[in-house]
Amino acid sequence: MPQTPYFTPAGGSLNQLVLSTATVIKTTPGQVCTVSVITSGSTSGSIHDCTTSGAATSGNVMMPVTSGTNYVPFKASQGIVYIPGSGQVVSISYE
């Protein structure tokens, strides 16, 4: 058994598929489980802990979204908002 904590990714029971615009995923506390980047685009997107796209700032970024499949071990205390990078398309699973 490992002596250090580790994270085992799990899929969320809910999802938002093929997102290419700013999207409010959830307006209550929750957790992003997986972010799958379908098209990388020319800039990075981001996942925010807030309840509206207008409230998304650098102060509430949970993670940048760049490429590949990302497992997110963070819980959102307010809500979950996705802000895409230019030309970026993703799918998100969450709880």
Stockholm file with secondary structure:
# STOCKHOLM 1.0

chainA/1-95         MPQTPYFTPAGGSLNQLVLSTATVIKTTPGQVCTVSVITSGSTSGSIHDCTTSGAATSGNVMMPVTSGTNYVPFKASQGIVYIPGSGQVVSISYE
#=GR chainA/1-95 SS CCSSCCCCCCCCSEEEEEECSCEEEESSSEEEEEEEEEECCSSCEEEESSSSGGGCCGGGEEEEECSSEEECCCEESSCEEEECCTTCEEEEEEC
#=GC SS_cons        CCSSCCCCCCCCSEEEEEECSCEEEESSSEEEEEEEEEECCSSCEEEESSSSGGGCCGGGEEEEECSSEEECCCEESSCEEEECCTTCEEEEEEC
//
